[in-house]
Amino acid sequence: MAKEIYIPKHGKGKGSIAFRDQVKPVPKEGQVLIASEGFGINFADVMARQGLYKEAPKPPFVPGYEVVGRVVEEGSPRGESLVDKRVLAFSKFGGYAEWALVDRSSLVRIDEEMDPGKACALATQYCTAFYMLHYHARPRTGQWALVHSAAGGVGTALTQLCHLEGIKVVGLCGNERKKQWLREQGVELVINYKEQDYEEAVRASLGDKAFQYIFNATMGATFKKDLRMLRSGGKIYTFGGAQRNHQAPNVLNDLRFLFSTGFISPLFLMMKAQGIVGVNMLRVAEQDISILGECMEELMKLYRSGNINPLVDKVFPAIEVDQAMDWVASGKSMGKVYVNWKK
């Protein structure tokens, strides 16, 4: 019997994640059924498990945004059949399952020899980075970008994609392992934000108003610092709230987090010619999931040409999914954490 991993209740540790038998889904028109090899873990999964991700379904639910596997059935197929083809797909929840039901427009074919962990990285993480940089920004050689959590999944993608466009990167991280990795990636200025105030370090190296682009997965008080370093004509991209991690899901903590971020008037943004873009790929997918497919197609071209190379930090068997999620939650992980269904 096929299995799926679900969240029966919000929390951490024992009782907040479990296995159950899965009934084989039947694909409808525009859908395909995938026999999954494995799936990637994203920080949003960790937040959803703790009850901190507002877009997640109420428990019990199956988390997961991306799967790698082989198509076994199609619902009312149109055009070339995908049956028996190996694919990477965006799953909009439901990815932690041996049978994954996905929209046909949200997948891309992958090579037989492609590492499944690297493939999963190209879904949620690299798609988020690609969407921000190529759907909203107009990158130009010589500009500067500040990347929070630069050794994480989206951060790694951003540094590689920025460098392809000739954009120089200041990468923030929280330990020496990550610092060394970012230096090996050619990041122009690496700052351990736990050891020094990153705003002061940036001003000492680059001066005031340094950045055309700031990519913030942390939020909270960091947003105010970022705004002070943004050039006229620059944009801040917000795509996470990592500072909310490990806090109890209640109204008081929500308000503390909200007030620490601060409030911005559109009038002031206009006067300074600055922009703030909120990025939530789940919402993008709800409006037009084909955008995810388009992003993955472009990213696959870049991967095959050797222009990007995702980092797979650790691979866990499905039976150790709890440990895999804890590793991502710890803040020590880098790049992609992948979970496989191999028995």
Buried (B, 14 or more C-beta within 10 A) or exposed (E): EBBBBBBEEBBBEEEBBBEEEBEEBEBEEBBBBBBBBBBBBBBBBBBBBBBBBEEBEEBEBBBBBBBBBBBBBBBEBEEEEBEEBBBBBBBBBBBBBBBBBBBBBBBBBBEEEBBBBBBBBBBBBBBBBBBBBBEEBEBEEEBBBBBBBBBBBBBBBBBBBBBEBEBBBBBBBBBEEBBEBBEEBEBBBBBBBEEEEBBEBBBEEBEEBBBBBBBBBBBBBBBEBBBEBBBEEBBBBBBBBBBBBEBEBEEEEBEBBBEBBEEBEEEEBEEBEBBBBEBBBBEBBEEEBEBBBBBBEBBBEBBEEEEBEBBBBBBBBBEEBBEBBBBBBEBBBBBBBBBBBEE
